[in-house]
Amino acid sequence: MTSSDETAAAHGADRASAERAVAAVWRIESAKIVATLTRMVGDFGLAEDLAQEALVDALRQWPSEGVPRNAAAWLTAVAKRKAIDGWRRRERLDDRIAVLAHDLEQEQADAVDATPWDPDAIDDDVLRLTFISCHPVLSREAQVALTLRVVGGLASEEIARAFLVPTATVQQRIVRAKKTLAAANVPFEVPPRDEQPARLGAILGVLYLVFNEGHTASAGSDWMRPELSDEAIRLTRGLAALMPRERDVHSLLALMELTAARFPARVDAKGDPVLLADQDRRRWDQDRIRRGRAALARADALGGGRGAYGLQAAIAECHAVAPSVDETDWERIVVLYEALGRIAPSPVVELNRAAAVAMATGPTAALKIIDTLAESGALRGYHLLPATRGELLLRLGRAEEARSEFAVAANLAGNDRERALLAAKAAGR
């Protein structure tokens, strides 16, 4: 290899290293960076644009100059400088420019010498940013995309892959969301206390949706997307630290931790699904179980009774502590589902209750519940209804009918792995 080849190779390696560093910093620190900038410039969309411009500068400078010790502070300082330059170009000079300019030199020194930011630390600015991302003026799709982008640090391509939509669709949602927030003049602040419960509900709903998509992918070739669930857990954990008196936050965190504890055993070496009855419980993550139970205990200690997330967490706890499927407290799970159905009624809750009834008292009683659901039409097109009915029919010795239900379920399933599993059952395998 010639010296020029060696130089080119070294430069390529430096650039690759810098790109990895930029990606890692953005993933971990984006919420803090954008939140800090939003507080400074008063415009959520502009703040994210400034942060993205700072990333471009990092990609240009870090390969030759090296990655700063405190890369997040470096990016924030560069973005602030760009904001000041923009104000100057628009002749918007005022006292805040002078103050910010005075501070930037020290901030840039801190970017080189200071201790790196704690990846798990989430400050009040990020709480404000989270409330903005889930503002009620936005659609649920926009809330999800924006939360994952600016709070979770996922790129548009990652969000698109997670929800199996074109990248352009995600980008359009994010752009429209920014414009909507700007048009609504949404302030960078935690909403007044009397508005927080409704707004917090939207945030928890988004995080719950994101976690569930990671738990069982609605479509695609992978049955699970654990990285998506991990991101939802990280954000919920940060929210719990910022809002320690909110029962539902701790309850949702408990549900996520207890459910994610089973992830290591939910797929085999080929990535195919392993159902609960067949899972090796020795592979369940005991640390997650301990954290989940502790979070549920914190929620209970706050009083007020269990809400929908708390009841679901209690169901997950029943599974987590049971030595086996047969030794699971199915009667308690049925009671918990009945309570859940009263405070948050839905056909999916009723479907899950039927599955628990089948384990507690047998398939005959459960089949009656399933047939009532089917007659109502509430779950028409939902593959788990015929899949569950097939399991019950199989237990009742009605194999031919069961295979027919599994075939229907396979045709309805959007996930490739789940479809293959159901097709195999339809074929009697």
N, C-alpha and C positions, 0 to 999 in steps of 0.2 A: 504494500500500500504506500502511495506517495505521501509526502508531507501535507500536500493540499487535501488529499483524501482524508488523512487523519484529522486535519483541522475541521473539515466539513462534518466528519463523523462526530467529533467532539461537540461542535456547534449543535448538531441535530440532537445529541444526547442532552445537552443543556436546555434546549428548547422543550424537549419532551418532559424533562424534569420540571421545568417552569410551568408547563401546561398542567401537569399533575398537581403541582402546588396551588395554582390558581383555582383548579376545580375543587380541591379539598377545602381551601379557605372559603370559597363561595358557598359550598355545601354546609359548612359548619357556622360561618359567621355572617352570611348574607342578611339574616334578619336584623342583627345588631347594626350592621353597616347601613342598610336601608332605613331602619328606624331612626338612627342618629341623623341621617341626612334629611329625613322627612321632618323631624323636629326643627332642623335648621332652615330648610327652604320653604316649609309649609305647603309642599306639593308632593303628594305620594308618587305620581307618575314621573315627575322630574327627578325625584330622589333615586328611583330605580334606574332611570336613564344615566344619571351621573355615576352611579355605581358600576353600570355596565361599561361606561367609557373608561373608568379607572381600571377595570379588568383588562381592557385592550392595552392600556399603558403598561400594565404588569406583564402581559405577554411579550411586549416589545422590549422591556427593560430588564426583567429578571433573568433571562438567559445569559446576559453579559455581566450584569451587576450582582447577581445572586439574589436569593429570596430573603427579604428582610426577616429578622427574628420575629417581629410582631407584624405579620403580613396584613392582618385585618386593620390595624391602625394605619399602616402605609396606604392601603386602599381608601380608607376613610379620609385621610388627609388629602390625597390626590383628588378625590371627588369634591371635597370642600373647595379646593383651589379652583377646580373647574366651575363650580357654582359662582365663586367670586369673579372669575374671568367673564362668565356669562352676564353677570349683573353689570360689570364695567362696560361690556360691549353694548348693553342696552341703556347705558347711562343712568343706572339705578344706584348711584353711589349714595351711601348713607352710613350712619354710625356702625351698623352691624358689620359692614365690610371691614372697617378699620379694626374692630374688635377681633373678628375672625382671622384676619390677616396676621394680627399680632400673635395669635395663638398657634398658627400653623407651623412655625419653625420648631417650637417645642414639641408639637405633635409628631412632626416628621422625625425628630430625634428619638422620640419615644418608640416610633415604629421600628427603629433599628435596635434600641437598647432594652426596651421594656420586656417584661415577662409576657409570653403569649397569653391571649385571652383563654379563659376556661371554656371549652366547647360546650359544657353542660350548663353554663350560667346564662340565664335569660333575664334581662332587666326590664324595668317598667316601660321603656320605649318599645320593646318587643311586644309587650302586652297590648299597648296602644295599636301597634301595627297589626296584631292578630285581630283585634276588634274591627279595624278598618277593612281587612281582607274579607271578613265575614259580615260586612255591613248589609242590612236588610234591603238596600236599594239594588243589590246585585242578585242575579239568579244563583241557584244552587251550583250549577255548572261553573259559573264564573267564580263563586266563592272557593270552590275546590281548587280550580286552576291557580287562582291568585294566592291562596294560602300555601300551596305546594311550591309555587315559584318564589315568593318573597319571604315567606316564613320558614318553609322547609328547605329552600335552596336548590330545588330540582330544576333542571333545564327544561325548556319546552319539549325537547325531544323525549326526555324521560317521562314527563307527564303524559305525552301522547302515547308512548309505549304502554304505560301503566293502564290507560283506559281505552287503548286500542282505537284511537281516533287519529286523523292526520295531524302532523305537527302544525300545519297552517291553521287548523281549527283551534288548537290550543292557543296559538299566538293571537288569533283574532279575539278569542274570549278575553285574554289578558289585556289586549289593547282596548277593547270595548269597556272592560271593567275599570280601567284607569280613567277613561273619558267619562264614564258614568259617575265615578267618585269625584272627579274634578267638577263636573256639571252640578252635582249635588252639594258642592262645597263642604265635603265631609271634613270635620276638624280632626287634627291629630291628637286625639285624647281618648281616654277611657270614658265611655258614656256615663251620664249621671246614674247614681245608684238605682233609681227607680226604673231605668231602662236596661240595666245590666242583666237581669234574669232572662229577658227575651233575647238579648244579643248573645249572651253566653250560651243559651240553648242552640243558637245557630252555629256557633263555633264548635260546640261539642258534637252537634249533628254532622258537621263536615269531617271532623276527626274520626268519628265513628264510621262514616262512609268510607273514608280512605283506608282505615284499618281493615274493614270487611273486604274491600277489594283486594287487599294483600292476602287476607286469610283464604279466600277462595275467589280466584280470578273469574270474572264474569265471562270471559272469552279468551281465546289464544291457546298457545301450546303448553303453557305452564299452569299447573293446577293452583299454585301459590305464587305470590310475589312478596316474600317476607321482608324485602327491603322497604316496601311501601308501608307495611304494618309497623316496622321498626321506626320509620319516620313519624307515624302517627303517635306511637308511644313516646318518642322523644318530645314532641310538641306538647302532648298531654302532661307529661312529667313536668315540663317547664311551667305550664299553666297552673299545675297544682302547687308548685313552689311559690308562684306569684299570688295565688288566690287560695290560701290554705284553709279558709273558712267555708269554701264552697263544697258542699257535700257531693254534688253530682260530678264534679271534676275528679275527686278521689274515687268515686264509684266507677267512672268510666276507665280511669287508669287501672283500677283493680280488674275490671273485666278484660282489658287488653292484656295485662300481664299474665293473668291466669289462662287465658285462651292461647296466647303466644307460647306459653310453656310447653304446649303439645306439638309445636311446629317441628321439632327435630324428628318426631316419629310419624308425621302425617304423610310423608312420601318415602318411597323406597329408593334404592340406589339408581334406578332408572328415571326417577321423577314421577312415577305413577302413584296415584292416591292409595293411602293405607287408612281404612276406616277405623273408627274408634275401637270397635271390638277386637281388631287385629293389631293394634298398636303395641309396641314394646314400651311399657310405662317406665322402664328403667332409663329410657332415653329422654323422658320429660325433664325439662329444665327446672330443677328444684329451687334455684335462686329466684327465678321468675315467680314460682309459686309462693315463695316466702314474701316477695315484694307485693304480689297481688293480694295476699291475705292481709298484709299489714295495711295496704291502702284501703281495703274494705273495712278494716277495723277503725281506721281514721274517719272514714265516712260515717260509720255507725256512731262513733263517739260525738259527732257534731249534732246528732239528734234529728228529729223530724221524720223518722222512718225512712225506709228505702224507696227510692224512685225506680224508674225503669232500668237505668244502668245498674243500680245497686242490686236489683232482683236478678238481672242477668249475670252479674258478677257472682252472686250467691249460687246460682246454678253452675257456673264454671268452677266454683270452689268445690261443689259436691263431686264433680268429676275429678278435680285435681287431687283430692285426698283419698279417693277410693282406690283400693289395691287392684281392683279388676272391674270389668263391666258388671258381672254378677253381684259383686259386693257393693255396688253403687247404691246410694239411698234414693232409689227412683221415686218412692212415695213422696219424699220431700221435694224432689224436682217437680213432680206433678203439681204439688201445692204452690210452689214458687211460680210455675207457669200460669196457674189459675190467678194468682195475685197480679202477675204481669198483664194478663189479659184484661183484668178489671181497670188498671190504671193506664195501660197503653194498648188497647185492643187492636189486633190486626190479624188477618188470615194467616200470616206467617207464624205468629205466636201460637195460633191454634194448631197449625200443622206440627210445630215443635211439641206442643202439649200432647198431641196424639202419639207421637213417637215415644214420649215418656210414659204415657198410659200403657202402651204396648209392652214396655219393659216392666211396669209396676203390676199390671193386672192381666196382661195378655193381649193378643192381637185382635180378638173379636170386638172388644169395647173400643179399641183404637180405630178399627175399620169403620165403625159407625160414625166416628168424628170425621174421618177422611171422606166418607161418602157424602156427608152433609156439606163439607167444604166444596167438594166437586160439584154438587148440585147447585150451590150458590153462584158458581162461576167466578168467584173472587180471585181464584188463582189460575184462571185459564191461561195456558201458555207457560206456566211456571213448572219447570221440569221436575222439581223435587216433590210435587204432589203425586204424579204417577210413579215416581221412583219409590216414595214411601209406601204407596199403596201396593206396589209390587213386592216390597219386602214383607208386608203384612200377609199378603196372599200366599207368599212362599212359606211362611211360618204355619199357615193354615192348611198346607198341603195342596193348594190350588195352583200347581206349577205352571200349567198352560196359561191361565189368566195372568199369572205373575210375569211370565215372559212377554206377554202382550203389553203390559204396563211398562216394563223396562224398555221395550222397543219405542213406545211413545215418548218416554223420558229421554232416550238417546237422541231422538229427532229434535227435541226441544232444547237440549243442552247446548250452550254456546262455547263451553270450554272443551278443547280437544281431548284432554286427559279424562275428564269426567264422561264425555260422550263415549269414549272407548270402553270405560269401565261398565257403563250401562249397556252398551251393545254386547259385551261379553256375557252379561247376565241374561240378556234377551236370548242369546244363543245357548243358554243353559250351561255356560262355562263357569 
